[in-house]
Amino acid sequence: MEIHLNDSSMNGTEIISLKGRLDAISSSELEEKVEPLTLNDSKSSLILELTGLEYISSAGLRVILKTAKNCKNNSKKLFLCGLTKNVYDIFKLSGFDLILNIKPDLNSVKEALTN
């Protein structure tokens, strides 16, 4: 899996783009990259851009749930965007679509951040 951390032009926002499969093997890599971002004070929002994510396992869902909890505990906003149909179906089946802030695309997240 490829994980890209991108400095955003939006103030106080970090964008992480994922490509490939988020499973038991790759979820620890994501957790290592994301956890420091959720615990520090340098950014107020975190966006997981998932357009390139083809598959997510329960291990990947666990990392995203932990990320959401860390963000909430540190007064940060977490957005997920660009979910493919297959990945969205997994989020819906697990009920994560009801507890996470999921937007269709990056522009929708930008609009939500400015409102």
C-alpha positions in Angstrom: 0.0 0.0 0.0 1.2 3.5 -0.7 0.7 6.2 1.9 1.3 9.8 1.0 1.4 12.7 3.4 0.6 16.0 1.7 0.9 19.4 3.2 -2.3 21.0 2.4 -2.8 24.6 1.3 -5.7 24.8 3.7 -4.6 26.2 7.1 -4.4 23.6 9.8 -5.1 20.6 7.7 -3.0 17.5 6.8 -4.1 15.3 3.9 -3.1 11.6 3.8 -3.8 9.8 0.6 -4.0 6.0 0.5 -3.6 3.8 -2.5 -3.9 0.0 -2.6 -5.0 -2.3 0.1 -5.4 -1.5 3.8 -5.1 -4.8 5.5 -3.4 -6.5 8.5 0.0 -6.0 6.9 -0.3 -2.4 5.8 -2.5 -1.1 8.7 0.5 -0.9 11.1 2.3 1.4 8.6 -0.7 3.7 8.4 -1.0 3.7 12.2 2.6 4.7 12.6 2.2 7.7 10.2 -1.2 8.9 11.4 -0.8 8.6 15.2 1.7 11.4 15.6 -0.6 13.7 13.5 -3.5 13.0 15.8 -1.6 13.6 19.0 0.3 16.9 18.2 -1.1 20.4 18.2 0.3 21.5 14.8 -2.8 20.7 12.7 -6.5 21.1 13.6 -7.9 18.8 10.9 -6.9 15.5 9.2 -8.2 14.3 5.9 -7.9 10.7 4.7 -8.2 10.8 1.0 -9.2 7.2 -0.1 -9.7 7.5 -3.8 -7.0 5.0 -4.5 -7.9 2.6 -1.7 -9.1 -0.7 -3.3 -9.8 -2.8 -0.2 -10.0 -2.3 3.6 -10.0 -5.1 6.2 -11.1 -5.1 9.8 -7.5 -4.3 10.7 -7.7 -1.2 8.5 -11.1 -0.2 10.0 -9.5 -0.5 13.5 -6.8 1.9 12.6 -9.3 4.4 11.2 -11.5 4.1 14.3 -8.5 4.6 16.6 -7.5 7.6 14.5 -11.1 9.1 14.8 -10.9 8.6 18.6 -7.5 10.2 18.9 -8.7 13.2 16.8 -11.8 13.6 18.9 -9.8 13.4 22.2 -7.4 16.1 20.8 -10.1 18.4 19.4 -9.2 17.7 15.8 -11.6 17.1 12.9 -11.3 13.9 10.9 -12.7 13.6 7.4 -12.7 10.7 5.0 -13.3 11.3 1.3 -13.2 9.7 -2.1 -14.3 6.3 -1.0 -14.8 3.8 -3.8 -18.1 1.9 -3.9 -16.4 -1.3 -2.5 -14.7 0.5 0.3 -17.9 2.5 1.1 -19.9 -0.7 1.2 -17.5 -2.0 3.9 -17.9 1.2 5.9 -21.7 1.0 5.6 -21.8 -2.7 6.5 -19.7 -2.1 9.6 -21.7 1.0 10.6 -18.7 3.3 10.3 -20.6 5.5 7.8 -22.8 6.6 10.8 -20.0 7.6 13.1 -17.4 9.0 10.7 -17.5 12.2 8.7 -17.4 10.9 5.1 -17.5 13.2 2.2 -17.7 12.4 -1.5 -14.5 14.2 -2.5 -11.8 16.7 -1.4 -13.8 19.7 -2.5 -16.7 18.7 -0.2 -14.3 18.5 2.7 -12.9 22.0 1.8 -16.5 23.4 1.8 -17.2 21.7 5.2 -14.0 23.2 6.7 -14.9 26.7 5.6 -18.4 26.6 6.9 
